[in-house]
Amino acid sequence: MRSISLAMMAQTHQEVSGHLFPGDGLEAAGILLCNNGSGKYHHRLVVAEFIFLPHEMSARSADGLVWPFEKHLPPARISEIDRLGQSIITVHSHPGGKGQFSKIDDRNDRELFESVNAWFNDTRINGAAIMIPDGTIVARAVLENGEFLKIQSVNVVGEEILVWKDQVHTVPTAYGGKLAQTLGQGTLQRLRGMRVGVVGCSGTGSIVIELLVRNCVGELVIVDDDVIEAKNLNRIVNGTKADADKKRAKVNAIADAIQRAGLETGVEKHQAQTDSKRVVSALIDCDVIFGCVDSARGRYHLECIASAYLIPYFDVGVNIEADGSGSMDAADAVAHYVHPGGCDLLSRGAYSMDQVTAEDVQRTDPENYERRRIAGYLEAVGEEQPAVMSVNMQAACMAFNDFVARIHSYRLDEDRRFATQRFRLVHGHYECEPDIGVPNKLFRRFRGTGDKSILVRNNTRHD
């Protein structure tokens, strides 16, 4: 069986914590209903709903709990869960702080899930979780034969990014030690355990990848469908003239550079676009996604994936307007952070659906696109912008530092204030804008729906 992860929104995590720890020091329980995500290596349980179990209906103590599970999931509700293909994860608190399942938990879970697994005529994953007072969640699947399978990763996605995994045991290194001096051993271990997707491996993407590798991220999924050309050499980190002469795939050249660095970062590469089914499957496995694309279509599709599977998304962009005579009218480095409970790029005006439609038509039917563009029915798809590597670096560094802040909490101000960061080179001015917390109704409707997301299915092709 593939490894399993569990993901939920920060709002859900707060609801669970508030219910399980009402302040009386007694255990409490609830039920998580999860949609499912089929990653390449991992099965992702995506929390869709938390069912509160009233405290007065359970026999509660400081180290034990008896609760009438069947009263909260009557046959009609079970049929609905079955129809939706959802998984059931029970969750209860350990007020004493014990972060392991007890022998009593083992016995109760085997008894309960013998019935739960029998309700569904399929192989869906069901299981149990415990929460301790600091909010940490430990979870496991309970198989049909009564065996337990640890859920290897629990992710909470909000302004802060919480990831609980088993620590990655590696041989101490000098470069790791220098990083731990700044960020602490805990953050170093968290980075080593993370799997990060980077889509777009050119001007900003190659820099983001370099920053992730030099900061000891455990695994990278890199995606780009293009090859290295001479015009790319002023901005692709580790790109060479020999690569351009051979027209090597960007992902191949960068993967080779990662391996040569020898810093223990694993890499999975895909020479494809974001609508490739194998790319979507690989990104589902990621704890975080960086989007380093310059198309509206690419941004939209990455937002669809991030919203459906509850994955935090960092968008990196650069806008340079040259005046044609060797000067710049504008040069902006922009970094966005997007999570399913907040405001998305579409609502922020980073792209429009008209642009997405125009790019789709241009890609699939160039002649039709040109006719409709001339007639005024489609927006003009933008030409390639000029490139200045220092501006690319500024944007990449803002996004990377924002990522570190959200897993390490080093800022003095609230993370929500930094939803959008923009450095205007021509004006010498840094700006940041807060997350207003209102997602577009399109993404709100399909967030957390996993493999059932129409937005992902309609924008994914088999290759």
Sine and cosine of phi, psi and omega as CSV:
sin_phi,cos_phi,sin_psi,cos_psi,sin_omega,cos_omega
0.00,0.00,0.62,-0.78,0.04,-1.00
-0.92,0.39,0.38,-0.92,0.06,-1.00
-0.92,0.38,0.33,-0.94,-0.14,-0.99
-0.83,-0.56,0.62,-0.79,0.14,-0.99
-0.81,-0.59,0.36,-0.93,0.01,-1.00
-0.78,-0.62,0.80,-0.61,-0.04,-1.00
-0.79,-0.61,0.64,-0.77,0.06,-1.00
-0.56,-0.83,0.35,-0.94,0.09,-1.00
-0.97,0.26,0.43,-0.90,0.02,-1.00
-0.87,0.50,-0.59,0.81,0.02,-1.00
-0.87,0.49,-0.68,0.74,0.03,-1.00
-0.91,0.42,-0.68,0.73,0.02,-1.00
-0.85,0.52,-0.66,0.75,0.03,-1.00
-0.92,0.40,-0.63,0.77,0.04,-1.00
-0.90,0.43,-0.69,0.73,0.01,-1.00
-0.89,0.46,-0.73,0.68,-0.02,-1.00
-0.88,0.47,-0.70,0.72,-0.01,-1.00
-0.89,0.45,-0.59,0.81,-0.01,-1.00
-0.98,0.22,-0.65,0.76,-0.07,-1.00
-0.97,0.24,-0.35,0.94,0.00,-1.00
-0.80,-0.60,0.96,0.27,-0.04,-1.00
-0.97,0.24,-0.05,1.00,0.06,-1.00
0.97,-0.24,0.03,1.00,-0.03,-1.00
-0.98,-0.18,0.01,1.00,0.05,-1.00
0.97,0.25,0.22,0.98,-0.04,-1.00
-0.94,-0.35,0.47,-0.88,0.03,-1.00
-0.91,0.41,0.49,-0.87,0.05,-1.00
-0.58,-0.82,0.23,-0.97,-0.12,-0.99
-0.60,-0.80,0.28,-0.96,0.07,-1.00
-0.34,-0.94,-0.03,-1.00,-0.04,-1.00
-0.75,-0.66,0.75,-0.66,0.10,-1.00
-0.98,-0.20,0.83,-0.56,0.13,-0.99
-0.99,-0.14,0.79,-0.62,-0.16,-0.99
-0.83,-0.55,0.70,-0.72,0.26,-0.96
-0.99,0.13,0.18,-0.98,-0.15,-0.99
-0.87,-0.50,0.56,-0.83,0.04,-1.00
-0.79,-0.61,0.77,-0.63,-0.05,-1.00
-0.98,-0.17,1.00,-0.06,0.07,-1.00
-0.99,0.14,0.03,-1.00,-0.01,-1.00
-0.94,0.35,-0.69,0.72,-0.03,-1.00
-0.90,-0.43,-0.36,0.93,-0.13,-0.99
-0.84,-0.54,0.51,-0.86,0.16,-0.99
-0.98,-0.18,0.83,-0.56,-0.08,-1.00
-0.97,-0.26,0.88,-0.48,0.11,-0.99
-1.00,0.00,0.85,-0.52,-0.10,-0.99
-0.93,-0.37,0.93,-0.38,-0.10,-0.99
-0.93,0.38,0.83,-0.56,0.00,-1.00
-0.97,-0.25,-0.47,0.88,-0.10,-1.00
-0.38,-0.92,0.58,-0.82,0.13,-0.99
-0.92,-0.39,0.83,-0.56,0.03,-1.00
-0.99,-0.14,0.88,-0.47,0.01,-1.00
-0.97,0.23,0.75,-0.66,0.12,-0.99
-0.97,-0.23,0.92,-0.40,-0.06,-1.00
-0.80,0.60,0.73,-0.69,-0.06,-1.00
-0.87,0.49,-0.58,0.81,-0.10,-1.00
-0.95,0.32,-0.22,0.98,-0.01,-1.00
-1.00,-0.03,0.00,1.00,-0.02,-1.00
-0.89,-0.46,0.46,-0.89,0.14,-0.99
-1.00,-0.02,0.97,-0.25,-0.18,-0.98
-0.94,-0.35,0.61,-0.79,0.13,-0.99
-0.61,-0.79,0.02,-1.00,-0.03,-1.00
-0.94,0.35,-0.39,0.92,-0.04,-1.00
-0.67,-0.74,0.49,0.87,0.02,-1.00
-0.21,-0.98,0.31,-0.95,-0.09,-1.00
-0.37,-0.93,0.74,-0.67,0.16,-0.99
-0.82,-0.57,0.85,-0.53,-0.09,-1.00
-0.68,-0.74,0.60,-0.80,-0.08,-1.00
-0.99,0.16,0.98,0.18,-0.08,-1.00
-0.80,0.60,-0.70,0.71,-0.14,-0.99
-0.91,0.41,-0.40,0.92,0.00,-1.00
-0.94,0.33,-0.37,0.93,-0.04,-1.00
-0.99,-0.13,-0.23,0.97,0.07,-1.00
-0.76,-0.65,0.97,0.26,0.05,-1.00
-0.92,0.39,0.22,-0.98,-0.06,-1.00
-0.79,0.62,-0.64,0.77,-0.01,-1.00
-0.89,0.45,-0.64,0.77,0.00,-1.00
-0.94,0.33,-0.61,0.79,0.04,-1.00
-0.88,0.47,-0.65,0.76,0.03,-1.00
-0.89,0.47,-0.63,0.78,0.03,-1.00
-0.92,0.40,-0.67,0.74,0.05,-1.00
-0.88,0.47,-0.66,0.75,0.02,-1.00
-0.89,0.45,-0.70,0.72,-0.01,-1.00
-0.88,0.47,-0.61,0.79,-0.01,-1.00
-0.98,0.18,-0.16,0.99,-0.01,-1.00
0.94,0.33,0.45,0.89,-0.06,-1.00
-1.00,0.07,0.39,-0.92,0.06,-1.00
-0.97,-0.23,0.42,-0.91,-0.01,-1.00
-0.93,-0.37,0.81,-0.59,0.11,-0.99
-0.83,-0.56,0.91,-0.41,0.11,-0.99
-0.98,0.20,0.50,-0.87,0.01,-1.00
-0.63,-0.77,0.73,-0.68,0.08,-1.00
-0.67,-0.74,0.27,-0.96,-0.10,-1.00
-0.99,-0.10,0.45,-0.89,0.20,-0.98
-0.87,-0.50,1.00,0.04,-0.08,-1.00
-0.86,0.51,-0.42,0.91,0.01,-1.00
-0.97,0.23,-0.13,0.99,0.07,-1.00
1.00,-0.04,0.08,1.00,0.00,-1.00
-0.95,0.31,0.86,-0.51,-0.07,-1.00
-1.00,-0.10,0.45,0.89,0.06,-1.00
-0.76,-0.65,0.44,-0.90,0.09,-1.00
-0.95,0.32,0.65,-0.76,0.00,-1.00
-1.00,0.03,0.16,-0.99,0.07,-1.00
-0.90,0.44,-0.56,0.83,0.07,-1.00
-0.91,0.41,-0.66,0.75,0.08,-1.00
-0.85,0.52,-0.68,0.73,0.00,-1.00
-0.85,0.52,-0.74,0.67,-0.04,-1.00
-0.90,0.44,-0.73,0.68,-0.03,-1.00
-0.90,0.45,-0.66,0.75,-0.03,-1.00
-0.92,0.40,-0.63,0.78,0.02,-1.00
-0.89,0.45,-0.67,0.74,-0.01,-1.00
-0.92,0.40,-0.73,0.69,-0.05,-1.00
-0.91,0.41,-0.74,0.67,-0.15,-0.99
-0.99,0.16,-0.17,0.99,0.20,-0.98
-0.88,0.47,-0.63,0.77,0.05,-1.00
-0.97,0.24,-0.72,0.70,-0.05,-1.00
-0.85,0.52,-0.74,0.67,-0.02,-1.00
-0.91,0.42,-0.47,0.88,0.01,-1.00
-0.97,0.26,-0.35,0.94,0.00,-1.00
-0.91,0.42,-0.52,0.86,-0.16,-0.99
-0.94,-0.34,0.77,-0.63,-0.03,-1.00
-1.00,0.00,0.83,0.56,0.00,-1.00
-0.36,-0.93,-0.18,-0.98,-0.07,-1.00
-0.95,-0.31,0.42,0.91,-0.03,-1.00
-0.86,0.51,0.43,-0.90,-0.05,-1.00
-1.00,-0.04,0.80,-0.60,0.13,-0.99
-0.83,-0.56,0.33,-0.94,-0.03,-1.00
-0.06,-1.00,-0.30,-0.95,-0.11,-0.99
-0.65,-0.76,0.40,-0.92,0.01,-1.00
-0.61,-0.79,0.42,-0.91,0.15,-0.99
-0.81,-0.58,0.51,-0.86,0.07,-1.00
-0.83,-0.56,0.67,-0.74,0.07,-1.00
-0.96,-0.28,0.23,-0.97,-0.18,-0.98
-0.83,0.56,-0.47,0.88,0.00,-1.00
-0.99,0.16,0.06,1.00,0.04,-1.00
1.00,-0.10,-0.16,0.99,0.01,-1.00
-0.89,0.46,0.67,-0.74,0.02,-1.00
-0.88,-0.47,0.74,-0.68,0.13,-0.99
-0.88,-0.47,0.72,-0.69,-0.11,-0.99
-0.66,-0.75,0.34,-0.94,0.03,-1.00
-0.47,-0.88,0.46,-0.89,0.15,-0.99
-1.00,0.03,0.54,-0.84,0.08,-1.00
-0.91,-0.41,0.94,-0.35,-0.12,-0.99
-0.98,0.19,0.22,-0.98,-0.05,-1.00
-0.87,0.49,-0.51,0.86,0.00,-1.00
-1.00,0.08,0.11,0.99,0.03,-1.00
1.00,0.03,-0.03,1.00,0.04,-1.00
-0.98,0.22,0.41,-0.91,0.03,-1.00
-0.96,-0.28,0.65,-0.76,0.07,-1.00
-0.80,-0.60,0.89,-0.47,-0.07,-1.00
-0.88,0.48,0.73,-0.68,0.18,-0.98
-0.99,0.16,0.92,-0.40,-0.27,-0.96
-0.97,0.24,-0.34,0.94,-0.04,-1.00
-0.60,-0.80,0.75,-0.67,0.12,-0.99
-0.86,-0.51,0.84,-0.54,-0.10,-1.00
-0.87,-0.50,0.72,-0.69,0.10,-1.00
-0.88,-0.47,0.83,-0.56,-0.15,-0.99
-0.92,-0.39,0.88,-0.47,0.05,-1.00
-0.29,-0.96,-0.51,-0.86,0.07,-1.00
-0.87,0.49,-0.60,0.80,0.13,-0.99
-0.98,-0.20,0.55,-0.83,0.02,-1.00
-0.95,-0.30,0.90,-0.43,0.01,-1.00
-0.95,-0.32,0.77,-0.64,0.03,-1.00
-0.70,-0.71,0.87,-0.49,0.06,-1.00
-0.94,-0.35,0.89,-0.45,0.03,-1.00
-0.66,-0.75,0.28,-0.96,0.17,-0.99
-0.89,0.45,0.62,-0.79,0.00,-1.00
-0.91,0.42,0.62,-0.79,0.06,-1.00
-1.00,0.07,0.87,-0.50,-0.04,-1.00
-1.00,-0.03,0.93,-0.36,0.02,-1.00
-0.79,-0.61,0.34,-0.94,0.04,-1.00
-0.94,0.35,0.77,-0.64,0.01,-1.00
-0.83,0.56,0.64,-0.77,0.00,-1.00
-0.79,-0.61,0.37,-0.93,0.01,-1.00
-0.90,0.44,-0.67,0.74,-0.03,-1.00
-0.94,0.34,-0.58,0.82,0.07,-1.00
-0.91,0.40,-0.60,0.80,0.02,-1.00
-0.90,0.44,-0.62,0.79,0.03,-1.00
-0.92,0.40,-0.61,0.80,0.03,-1.00
-0.93,0.37,-0.65,0.76,0.00,-1.00
-0.90,0.44,-0.49,0.87,0.05,-1.00
-0.87,0.50,-0.57,0.82,-0.06,-1.00
-1.00,0.01,-0.73,0.68,-0.15,-0.99
-0.97,-0.25,-0.19,0.98,-0.02,-1.00
1.00,-0.03,0.44,-0.90,-0.03,-1.00
-0.90,0.43,-0.56,0.83,-0.01,-1.00
-0.89,0.45,-0.70,0.71,0.01,-1.00
-0.93,0.36,-0.61,0.80,0.06,-1.00
-0.86,0.51,-0.72,0.70,0.02,-1.00
-0.90,0.43,-0.60,0.80,0.02,-1.00
-0.90,0.44,-0.70,0.72,0.02,-1.00
-0.89,0.45,-0.67,0.75,-0.01,-1.00
-0.90,0.43,-0.44,0.90,-0.01,-1.00
-1.00,-0.01,-0.05,1.00,-0.12,-0.99
-1.00,-0.03,0.51,-0.86,0.11,-0.99
-0.91,-0.43,0.87,-0.49,-0.15,-0.99
-0.86,-0.51,0.75,-0.66,0.07,-1.00
-1.00,-0.09,0.69,-0.72,0.09,-1.00
-0.81,-0.59,0.91,-0.41,-0.02,-1.00
-0.96,-0.27,0.89,-0.45,-0.11,-0.99
0.98,-0.22,0.91,-0.42,-0.12,-0.99
-0.87,-0.49,0.53,0.85,-0.04,-1.00
-0.97,-0.25,-0.85,-0.53,-0.18,-0.98
-0.85,0.52,-0.76,0.65,0.03,-1.00
-1.00,-0.07,-0.59,0.81,-0.07,-1.00
-0.89,0.46,-0.67,0.74,-0.01,-1.00
-0.91,0.43,-0.51,0.86,0.02,-1.00
-0.96,0.27,-0.68,0.74,0.08,-1.00
-0.85,0.53,-0.69,0.72,0.02,-1.00
-0.87,0.50,-0.70,0.71,0.01,-1.00
-0.87,0.49,-0.67,0.74,0.02,-1.00
-0.90,0.43,-0.65,0.76,0.01,-1.00
-0.91,0.40,-0.67,0.74,0.01,-1.00
-0.91,0.42,-0.72,0.69,-0.04,-1.00
-0.94,0.35,-0.22,0.98,0.05,-1.00
-0.95,-0.32,0.36,0.93,0.26,-0.97
0.93,0.36,0.47,0.88,0.12,-0.99
-0.88,0.47,0.66,-0.75,-0.14,-0.99
-0.93,0.37,-0.75,0.66,-0.05,-1.00
-0.67,-0.74,0.61,-0.79,0.08,-1.00
-0.84,-0.54,0.63,-0.77,0.22,-0.97
-0.93,-0.38,0.91,-0.41,-0.04,-1.00
-0.93,-0.36,0.68,-0.73,-0.12,-0.99
-0.72,-0.70,0.78,-0.62,0.13,-0.99
-0.22,-0.98,0.68,-0.73,-0.04,-1.00
-1.00,-0.08,-0.03,1.00,-0.19,-0.98
-0.98,-0.21,0.12,-0.99,0.03,-1.00
-0.91,-0.41,0.30,-0.95,0.04,-1.00
-0.98,0.18,0.76,-0.65,0.07,-1.00
-0.83,-0.55,0.22,-0.98,-0.03,-1.00
-0.85,0.53,-0.57,0.82,-0.04,-1.00
-0.93,0.37,-0.26,0.97,0.00,-1.00
-1.00,0.07,-0.25,0.97,-0.25,-0.97
-0.94,0.34,-0.26,0.97,0.04,-1.00
-0.99,0.13,0.02,1.00,-0.09,-1.00
-0.54,-0.84,-0.10,1.00,0.02,-1.00
-1.00,-0.09,0.91,-0.40,0.04,-1.00
-0.89,0.46,0.75,-0.66,0.01,-1.00
0.96,0.29,0.09,1.00,0.13,-0.99
-0.99,0.16,0.64,-0.77,-0.05,-1.00
-0.82,-0.57,0.26,-0.96,0.05,-1.00
-0.89,0.46,-0.59,0.80,0.03,-1.00
-0.88,0.48,-0.62,0.78,0.06,-1.00
-0.89,0.46,-0.67,0.74,-0.01,-1.00
-0.92,0.39,-0.66,0.75,0.01,-1.00
-0.87,0.49,-0.60,0.80,-0.01,-1.00
-1.00,0.02,-0.09,1.00,-0.08,-1.00
0.78,0.62,0.77,0.63,0.02,-1.00
-0.94,0.35,0.57,-0.82,0.09,-1.00
-0.86,0.50,0.69,-0.73,0.00,-1.00
-0.84,0.55,-0.67,0.75,-0.04,-1.00
-0.91,0.41,-0.55,0.84,0.01,-1.00
-0.93,0.36,-0.72,0.69,-0.01,-1.00
-0.89,0.45,-0.67,0.74,-0.04,-1.00
-0.95,0.30,-0.61,0.79,0.05,-1.00
-0.88,0.48,-0.65,0.76,0.05,-1.00
-0.89,0.46,-0.65,0.76,0.01,-1.00
-0.90,0.43,-0.63,0.78,0.04,-1.00
-0.88,0.47,-0.69,0.72,0.00,-1.00
-0.92,0.39,-0.61,0.79,0.03,-1.00
-0.90,0.43,-0.54,0.84,-0.01,-1.00
-0.89,0.46,-0.53,0.85,0.08,-1.00
0.93,0.38,0.54,0.84,-0.05,-1.00
-0.98,-0.21,0.34,0.94,0.14,-0.99
0.95,0.31,0.26,0.97,0.08,-1.00
-1.00,0.06,0.85,-0.52,0.09,-1.00
-0.98,0.20,0.44,-0.90,-0.04,-1.00
-0.64,-0.77,0.72,-0.70,0.14,-0.99
-0.89,-0.47,0.76,-0.65,-0.13,-0.99
-0.87,-0.50,0.56,-0.83,0.03,-1.00
-0.65,-0.76,0.91,-0.42,0.11,-0.99
-1.00,0.03,1.00,0.05,-0.11,-0.99
-0.26,-0.97,0.12,-0.99,0.08,-1.00
-0.99,-0.11,0.16,-0.99,-0.09,-1.00
-0.93,0.38,-0.31,0.95,-0.02,-1.00
-1.00,0.06,0.06,1.00,0.06,-1.00
-0.96,0.29,0.72,-0.70,-0.02,-1.00
-0.87,0.49,-0.61,0.79,-0.01,-1.00
-0.94,0.35,-0.50,0.87,0.07,-1.00
-0.94,0.35,-0.70,0.71,0.03,-1.00
-0.85,0.52,-0.70,0.71,0.01,-1.00
-0.87,0.49,-0.63,0.77,0.00,-1.00
-0.94,0.35,-0.60,0.80,-0.02,-1.00
-0.95,0.30,-0.50,0.86,0.06,-1.00
-0.85,0.52,-0.52,0.86,-0.02,-1.00
-0.97,0.26,-0.15,0.99,-0.16,-0.99
-1.00,0.04,0.52,-0.86,0.10,-0.99
-0.99,0.17,-0.48,0.88,-0.06,-1.00
-0.53,-0.85,0.54,-0.84,0.09,-1.00
-0.83,-0.55,0.71,-0.70,0.18,-0.98
-0.96,-0.29,0.82,-0.57,0.09,-1.00
-0.98,-0.21,0.89,-0.45,-0.02,-1.00
-0.85,-0.53,0.81,0.59,-0.06,-1.00
-0.91,-0.41,0.38,-0.93,-0.02,-1.00
-0.92,-0.38,0.24,0.97,-0.01,-1.00
-0.94,-0.35,0.54,-0.84,0.09,-1.00
-0.90,0.43,-0.63,0.77,-0.02,-1.00
-0.88,0.48,-0.69,0.72,0.01,-1.00
-0.90,0.44,-0.69,0.72,0.01,-1.00
-0.89,0.46,-0.69,0.72,-0.02,-1.00
-0.88,0.48,-0.72,0.70,-0.05,-1.00
-0.91,0.40,-0.64,0.77,0.04,-1.00
-0.91,0.42,-0.61,0.80,0.08,-1.00
-0.90,0.43,-0.62,0.78,0.04,-1.00
-0.87,0.50,-0.70,0.71,-0.01,-1.00
-0.91,0.41,-0.75,0.66,-0.05,-1.00
-0.87,0.49,-0.64,0.77,-0.02,-1.00
-0.95,0.32,-0.67,0.74,-0.05,-1.00
-0.92,0.39,-0.60,0.80,-0.10,-1.00
-0.95,-0.31,0.15,0.99,0.02,-1.00
0.81,0.58,0.88,0.47,0.02,-1.00
-0.88,-0.48,0.78,-0.62,0.07,-1.00
-0.90,0.43,0.61,-0.79,-0.13,-0.99
-0.76,-0.66,0.81,-0.59,0.08,-1.00
-0.94,-0.33,0.82,-0.57,-0.01,-1.00
-0.95,-0.32,0.76,-0.65,-0.05,-1.00
-0.89,-0.46,0.79,-0.61,-0.04,-1.00
-0.59,-0.80,0.39,-0.92,0.03,-1.00
-0.68,-0.73,0.70,-0.71,0.09,-1.00
-0.81,-0.58,0.91,-0.41,0.02,-1.00
-0.85,-0.53,0.80,-0.60,0.05,-1.00
-0.89,-0.46,0.96,-0.29,0.02,-1.00
-1.00,0.02,0.54,-0.84,-0.04,-1.00
-1.00,0.03,0.01,1.00,0.05,-1.00
1.00,0.03,-0.11,0.99,-0.02,-1.00
-0.80,-0.60,0.49,0.87,0.10,-0.99
1.00,-0.03,0.24,0.97,0.04,-1.00
-0.75,-0.66,0.15,-0.99,-0.05,-1.00
-0.87,-0.50,0.72,-0.69,0.13,-0.99
-0.99,0.11,-0.50,0.86,0.02,-1.00
-0.42,-0.91,0.53,-0.85,0.08,-1.00
-0.46,-0.89,0.99,-0.16,-0.08,-1.00
-0.90,-0.43,0.76,-0.65,0.16,-0.99
-0.98,-0.20,0.78,-0.63,-0.12,-0.99
-0.75,-0.66,0.69,-0.73,0.09,-1.00
-0.74,-0.68,0.78,-0.62,0.04,-1.00
-0.91,-0.41,0.54,-0.84,0.21,-0.98
-0.87,-0.50,0.75,-0.66,-0.06,-1.00
-0.78,-0.63,0.74,-0.67,0.14,-0.99
-0.73,-0.68,0.36,-0.93,-0.16,-0.99
-0.87,0.49,-0.39,0.92,0.01,-1.00
-1.00,-0.02,0.03,1.00,-0.07,-1.00
-0.88,-0.48,-0.25,-0.97,-0.04,-1.00
-0.99,0.16,0.71,-0.70,-0.07,-1.00
-1.00,-0.07,0.12,-0.99,-0.02,-1.00
-0.91,0.41,-0.58,0.82,0.01,-1.00
-0.88,0.47,-0.69,0.72,0.01,-1.00
-0.94,0.35,-0.46,0.89,0.01,-1.00
-0.99,0.17,-0.14,0.99,0.01,-1.00
0.99,0.13,0.31,0.95,0.01,-1.00
-0.94,0.34,-0.41,0.91,0.12,-0.99
-0.38,-0.92,0.14,-0.99,0.03,-1.00
-0.78,-0.62,0.36,-0.93,0.04,-1.00
-0.93,0.36,-0.44,0.90,0.10,-0.99
-0.89,0.46,-0.65,0.76,0.05,-1.00
-0.91,0.42,-0.67,0.75,0.02,-1.00
-0.87,0.50,-0.71,0.70,-0.01,-1.00
-0.89,0.46,-0.70,0.71,0.00,-1.00
-0.88,0.47,-0.68,0.74,-0.01,-1.00
-0.92,0.39,-0.60,0.80,0.05,-1.00
-0.89,0.46,-0.72,0.69,-0.02,-1.00
-0.92,0.39,-0.67,0.74,0.01,-1.00
-0.86,0.50,-0.61,0.79,-0.05,-1.00
-0.96,0.28,-0.65,0.76,-0.11,-0.99
-1.00,-0.03,-0.45,0.89,-0.06,-1.00
-0.51,-0.86,0.98,0.22,-0.09,-1.00
-0.83,0.56,-0.62,0.79,-0.03,-1.00
-0.92,0.39,-0.69,0.72,0.04,-1.00
-0.89,0.45,-0.64,0.77,0.03,-1.00
-0.85,0.52,-0.73,0.69,-0.06,-1.00
-0.90,0.44,-0.65,0.76,0.02,-1.00
-0.89,0.45,-0.71,0.70,-0.05,-1.00
-0.95,0.31,-0.52,0.85,0.04,-1.00
-0.92,0.39,-0.72,0.69,0.00,-1.00
-0.89,0.46,-0.60,0.80,0.00,-1.00
-0.97,0.24,-0.14,0.99,0.04,-1.00
1.00,0.02,0.21,0.98,-0.02,-1.00
-1.00,0.01,-0.31,0.95,0.01,-1.00
-0.78,-0.62,0.55,-0.83,0.09,-1.00
-0.93,0.37,0.47,-0.88,0.10,-1.00
-0.96,0.28,0.77,-0.64,0.06,-1.00
-0.98,0.22,0.79,-0.61,-0.13,-0.99
-0.90,0.44,0.52,-0.86,0.08,-1.00
-0.99,0.17,0.23,-0.97,0.04,-1.00
-0.87,0.49,0.68,-0.74,0.00,-1.00
-1.00,0.06,0.34,-0.94,0.16,-0.99
-0.88,0.47,0.32,-0.95,-0.05,-1.00
-0.76,-0.64,0.74,-0.67,0.10,-1.00
-0.78,-0.62,0.89,-0.45,-0.17,-0.99
-0.89,0.46,-0.56,0.83,-0.03,-1.00
-0.90,0.43,-0.56,0.83,0.05,-1.00
-0.95,0.33,-0.65,0.76,0.10,-1.00
-0.84,0.55,-0.69,0.72,-0.01,-1.00
-0.90,0.44,-0.62,0.78,0.02,-1.00
-0.87,0.50,-0.72,0.69,-0.01,-1.00
-0.91,0.41,-0.70,0.71,-0.01,-1.00
-0.89,0.45,-0.67,0.74,-0.01,-1.00
-0.92,0.38,-0.61,0.79,0.05,-1.00
-0.88,0.47,-0.69,0.72,-0.01,-1.00
-0.92,0.40,-0.69,0.72,-0.02,-1.00
-0.91,0.42,-0.71,0.71,0.01,-1.00
-0.90,0.43,-0.54,0.84,0.08,-1.00
-0.91,0.42,-0.68,0.73,0.07,-1.00
-0.83,0.55,-0.76,0.66,0.00,-1.00
-0.88,0.47,-0.65,0.76,0.00,-1.00
-0.88,0.48,-0.56,0.83,-0.08,-1.00
-0.99,0.13,-0.26,0.97,0.12,-0.99
-0.97,-0.24,-0.23,0.97,-0.10,-1.00
-0.88,-0.48,-0.35,0.94,0.04,-1.00
0.84,0.54,0.85,0.53,0.01,-1.00
-0.99,-0.14,-0.15,0.99,-0.09,-1.00
-0.96,0.27,0.46,-0.89,0.12,-0.99
-0.99,0.16,-0.53,0.85,-0.03,-1.00
-0.99,-0.14,0.28,-0.96,0.02,-1.00
-0.89,0.45,0.61,-0.79,-0.01,-1.00
-0.88,0.48,-0.52,0.85,-0.06,-1.00
-0.89,0.46,-0.33,0.95,0.02,-1.00
-0.95,0.31,-0.23,0.97,-0.14,-0.99
-0.92,-0.40,0.55,0.84,0.01,-1.00
-0.87,0.49,-0.67,0.75,0.07,-1.00
-0.81,-0.58,0.79,-0.61,0.09,-1.00
-0.87,-0.50,0.67,-0.74,-0.06,-1.00
-0.62,-0.78,0.80,-0.60,0.11,-0.99
-0.92,-0.38,0.86,-0.51,-0.02,-1.00
-0.99,-0.15,0.98,-0.20,-0.11,-0.99
-0.88,0.47,-0.69,0.72,-0.06,-1.00
-0.89,0.45,-0.58,0.81,-0.03,-1.00
-1.00,-0.06,-0.17,0.99,-0.04,-1.00
0.88,0.47,0.67,0.74,-0.17,-0.99
-0.73,-0.68,0.74,-0.67,0.07,-1.00
-0.97,-0.24,0.71,-0.70,0.02,-1.00
-0.77,-0.64,0.53,-0.85,0.18,-0.98
-0.69,-0.73,0.57,-0.82,-0.05,-1.00
-0.81,-0.59,0.62,-0.79,-0.03,-1.00
-0.99,0.17,0.29,-0.96,0.12,-0.99
-0.99,0.13,0.86,-0.51,-0.02,-1.00
-0.99,0.17,-0.12,0.99,0.14,-0.99
0.96,0.27,0.33,0.94,-0.02,-1.00
-0.86,-0.52,0.99,-0.14,0.01,-1.00
-0.96,0.30,0.47,-0.88,0.10,-1.00
-0.85,0.52,0.62,-0.79,-0.08,-1.00
-0.88,0.48,-0.44,0.90,0.03,-1.00
-0.90,0.43,-0.75,0.67,0.00,-1.00
-0.96,0.27,-0.57,0.82,0.00,-1.00
-0.89,0.46,-0.60,0.80,-0.04,-1.00
-0.91,0.40,-0.60,0.80,-0.12,-0.99
-0.95,-0.33,0.10,0.99,-0.02,-1.00
-0.93,0.37,0.61,-0.79,0.03,-1.00
0.95,0.31,0.21,0.98,-0.04,-1.00
-1.00,0.01,-0.09,1.00,0.08,-1.00
0.86,0.52,-0.70,-0.71,-0.07,-1.00
-0.90,0.43,-0.26,0.96,0.00,-1.00
-0.99,0.13,-0.08,1.00,-0.07,-1.00
-0.90,0.44,0.88,-0.47,0.05,-1.00
-0.90,0.43,-0.57,0.82,-0.02,-1.00
-0.88,0.48,-0.65,0.76,0.01,-1.00
-0.96,0.28,-0.73,0.68,-0.05,-1.00
-0.87,0.49,-0.67,0.74,-0.05,-1.00
-0.95,0.30,-0.24,0.97,-0.01,-1.00
-0.90,-0.44,0.38,0.92,-0.01,-1.00
-0.81,-0.58,0.70,-0.72,0.02,-1.00
-0.86,-0.50,0.51,-0.86,0.08,-1.00
-0.99,0.16,0.70,-0.71,0.02,-1.00
-0.82,-0.57,0.00,0.00,0.00,0.00
